[in-house]
Amino acid sequence: MPEPGLAIVGAGKRDLAFDGALPIVLAHRGADARRADLAPDALVIHRLNDQHAYLAVPPGLHLAVGDLVAMGVRHPCLGLDRWHWLPLIDDDDRVTGAIELIF
């Protein structure tokens, strides 16, 4: 968080489908390793560049380097050309496998 109310996250236009609408933030997992599911408007992505998402962070919520931010795309079909596979994750956000995409 380079300034209050702003967090920069390591995912951008190269990673996320954004043509139809910007992705939404679904959950946050901090240093305590607990996942906090979030309301769709709790953290809002307001801008993307090639490798970063810019999140508007409300007062009282702090993100730190190393935290995980789970994002959901609004239109998955717009991102299928960016990836050849998708990771499968368990309830603890650990990668357990992969699904090959044939598009």
C-alpha positions as protocol buffer text, in pm:
chain_id: "A"
residue {
  index: 1
  type: MET
  ca { x: 0 y: 0 z: 0 }
}
residue {
  index: 2
  type: PRO
  ca { x: 206 y: 296 z: -122 }
}
residue {
  index: 3
  type: GLU
  ca { x: -49 y: 541 z: 20 }
}
residue {
  index: 4
  type: PRO
  ca { x: -366 y: 521 z: 230 }
}
residue {
  index: 5
  type: GLY
  ca { x: -660 y: 386 z: 32 }
}
residue {
  index: 6
  type: LEU
  ca { x: -449 y: 233 z: -248 }
}
residue {
  index: 7
  type: ALA
  ca { x: -302 y: -115 z: -289 }
}
residue {
  index: 8
  type: ILE
  ca { x: -112 y: -238 z: -592 }
}
residue {
  index: 9
  type: VAL
  ca { x: -157 y: -608 z: -666 }
}
residue {
  index: 10
  type: GLY
  ca { x: 56 y: -831 z: -889 }
}
residue {
  index: 11
  type: ALA
  ca { x: -199 y: -912 z: -1161 }
}
residue {
  index: 12
  type: GLY
  ca { x: -277 y: -700 z: -1464 }
}
residue {
  index: 13
  type: LYS
  ca { x: -390 y: -694 z: -1826 }
}
residue {
  index: 14
  type: ARG
  ca { x: -154 y: -980 z: -1912 }
}
residue {
  index: 15
  type: ASP
  ca { x: -327 y: -1200 z: -1652 }
}
residue {
  index: 16
  type: LEU
  ca { x: -689 y: -1094 z: -1624 }
}
residue {
  index: 17
  type: ALA
  ca { x: -986 y: -1061 z: -1855 }
}
residue {
  index: 18
  type: PHE
  ca { x: -1077 y: -692 z: -1856 }
}
residue {
  index: 19
  type: ASP
  ca { x: -1234 y: -616 z: -2195 }
}
residue {
  index: 20
  type: GLY
  ca { x: -1595 y: -641 z: -2077 }
}
residue {
  index: 21
  type: ALA
  ca { x: -1544 y: -510 z: -1722 }
}
residue {
  index: 22
  type: LEU
  ca { x: -1272 y: -501 z: -1458 }
}
residue {
  index: 23
  type: PRO
  ca { x: -1240 y: -808 z: -1233 }
}
residue {
  index: 24
  type: ILE
  ca { x: -1391 y: -813 z: -885 }
}
residue {
  index: 25
  type: VAL
  ca { x: -1211 y: -894 z: -559 }
}
residue {
  index: 26
  type: LEU
  ca { x: -1367 y: -1197 z: -389 }
}
residue {
  index: 27
  type: ALA
  ca { x: -1146 y: -1266 z: -87 }
}
residue {
  index: 28
  type: HIS
  ca { x: -832 y: -1170 z: 100 }
}
residue {
  index: 29
  type: ARG
  ca { x: -590 y: -1393 z: 291 }
}
residue {
  index: 30
  type: GLY
  ca { x: -347 y: -1210 z: 516 }
}
residue {
  index: 31
  type: ALA
  ca { x: -46 y: -1311 z: 723 }
}
residue {
  index: 32
  type: ASP
  ca { x: -271 y: -1489 z: 974 }
}
residue {
  index: 33
  type: ALA
  ca { x: -358 y: -1734 z: 691 }
}
residue {
  index: 34
  type: ARG
  ca { x: -734 y: -1689 z: 742 }
}
residue {
  index: 35
  type: ARG
  ca { x: -940 y: -1628 z: 431 }
}
residue {
  index: 36
  type: ALA
  ca { x: -1182 y: -1337 z: 454 }
}
residue {
  index: 37
  type: ASP
  ca { x: -1453 y: -1349 z: 190 }
}
residue {
  index: 38
  type: LEU
  ca { x: -1542 y: -997 z: 83 }
}
residue {
  index: 39
  type: ALA
  ca { x: -1851 y: -824 z: -47 }
}
residue {
  index: 40
  type: PRO
  ca { x: -1812 y: -744 z: -419 }
}
residue {
  index: 41
  type: ASP
  ca { x: -1755 y: -376 z: -347 }
}
residue {
  index: 42
  type: ALA
  ca { x: -1528 y: -408 z: -38 }
}
residue {
  index: 43
  type: LEU
  ca { x: -1210 y: -382 z: -246 }
}
residue {
  index: 44
  type: VAL
  ca { x: -1255 y: -232 z: -591 }
}
residue {
  index: 45
  type: ILE
  ca { x: -1013 y: -261 z: -882 }
}
residue {
  index: 46
  type: HIS
  ca { x: -1024 y: 81 z: -1044 }
}
residue {
  index: 47
  type: ARG
  ca { x: -737 y: 50 z: -1292 }
}
residue {
  index: 48
  type: LEU
  ca { x: -510 y: -206 z: -1459 }
}
residue {
  index: 49
  type: ASN
  ca { x: -179 y: -174 z: -1633 }
}
residue {
  index: 50
  type: ASP
  ca { x: 14 y: -460 z: -1795 }
}
residue {
  index: 51
  type: GLN
  ca { x: 126 y: -623 z: -1472 }
}
residue {
  index: 52
  type: HIS
  ca { x: -64 y: -458 z: -1184 }
}
residue {
  index: 53
  type: ALA
  ca { x: -413 y: -395 z: -1053 }
}
residue {
  index: 54
  type: TYR
  ca { x: -486 y: -81 z: -853 }
}
residue {
  index: 55
  type: LEU
  ca { x: -728 y: -143 z: -566 }
}
residue {
  index: 56
  type: ALA
  ca { x: -928 y: 115 z: -375 }
}
residue {
  index: 57
  type: VAL
  ca { x: -896 y: 4 z: -11 }
}
residue {
  index: 58
  type: PRO
  ca { x: -1145 y: 128 z: 251 }
}
residue {
  index: 59
  type: PRO
  ca { x: -1022 y: 266 z: 586 }
}
residue {
  index: 60
  type: GLY
  ca { x: -957 y: -8 z: 839 }
}
residue {
  index: 61
  type: LEU
  ca { x: -853 y: -274 z: 586 }
}
residue {
  index: 62
  type: HIS
  ca { x: -480 y: -316 z: 544 }
}
residue {
  index: 63
  type: LEU
  ca { x: -310 y: -526 z: 280 }
}
residue {
  index: 64
  type: ALA
  ca { x: 55 y: -623 z: 317 }
}
residue {
  index: 65
  type: VAL
  ca { x: 322 y: -761 z: 87 }
}
residue {
  index: 66
  type: GLY
  ca { x: 263 y: -1136 z: 58 }
}
residue {
  index: 67
  type: ASP
  ca { x: -114 y: -1125 z: 118 }
}
residue {
  index: 68
  type: LEU
  ca { x: -327 y: -1316 z: -129 }
}
residue {
  index: 69
  type: VAL
  ca { x: -611 y: -1140 z: -308 }
}
residue {
  index: 70
  type: ALA
  ca { x: -860 y: -1367 z: -485 }
}
residue {
  index: 71
  type: MET
  ca { x: -1016 y: -1210 z: -793 }
}
residue {
  index: 72
  type: GLY
  ca { x: -1305 y: -1316 z: -1009 }
}
residue {
  index: 73
  type: VAL
  ca { x: -1342 y: -1220 z: -1371 }
}
residue {
  index: 74
  type: ARG
  ca { x: -1679 y: -1095 z: -1488 }
}
residue {
  index: 75
  type: HIS
  ca { x: -1655 y: -1248 z: -1834 }
}
residue {
  index: 76
  type: PRO
  ca { x: -1433 y: -1563 z: -1828 }
}
residue {
  index: 77
  type: CYS
  ca { x: -1453 y: -1622 z: -2202 }
}
residue {
  index: 78
  type: LEU
  ca { x: -1263 y: -1298 z: -2262 }
}
residue {
  index: 79
  type: GLY
  ca { x: -959 y: -1438 z: -2081 }
}
residue {
  index: 80
  type: LEU
  ca { x: -937 y: -1783 z: -2238 }
}
residue {
  index: 81
  type: ASP
  ca { x: -694 y: -1658 z: -2503 }
}
residue {
  index: 82
  type: ARG
  ca { x: -447 y: -1552 z: -2230 }
}
residue {
  index: 83
  type: TRP
  ca { x: -405 y: -1893 z: -2065 }
}
residue {
  index: 84
  type: HIS
  ca { x: -349 y: -2249 z: -2187 }
}
residue {
  index: 85
  type: TRP
  ca { x: -436 y: -2398 z: -1848 }
}
residue {
  index: 86
  type: LEU
  ca { x: -607 y: -2300 z: -1524 }
}
residue {
  index: 87
  type: PRO
  ca { x: -499 y: -2408 z: -1177 }
}
residue {
  index: 88
  type: LEU
  ca { x: -733 y: -2605 z: -952 }
}
residue {
  index: 89
  type: ILE
  ca { x: -722 y: -2488 z: -590 }
}
residue {
  index: 90
  type: ASP
  ca { x: -853 y: -2630 z: -265 }
}
residue {
  index: 91
  type: ASP
  ca { x: -1032 y: -2444 z: 16 }
}
residue {
  index: 92
  type: ASP
  ca { x: -697 y: -2325 z: 150 }
}
residue {
  index: 93
  type: ASP
  ca { x: -600 y: -2173 z: -189 }
}
residue {
  index: 94
  type: ARG
  ca { x: -332 y: -2436 z: -253 }
}
residue {
  index: 95
  type: VAL
  ca { x: -285 y: -2546 z: -613 }
}
residue {
  index: 96
  type: THR
  ca { x: -389 y: -2912 z: -641 }
}
residue {
  index: 97
  type: GLY
  ca { x: -392 y: -2964 z: -1016 }
}
residue {
  index: 98
  type: ALA
  ca { x: -461 y: -2802 z: -1352 }
}
residue {
  index: 99
  type: ILE
  ca { x: -718 y: -2801 z: -1628 }
}
residue {
  index: 100
  type: GLU
  ca { x: -603 y: -2766 z: -1988 }
}
residue {
  index: 101
  type: LEU
  ca { x: -795 y: -2511 z: -2192 }
}
residue {
  index: 102
  type: ILE
  ca { x: -865 y: -2589 z: -2554 }
}
residue {
  index: 103
  type: PHE
  ca { x: -992 y: -2274 z: -2719 }
}
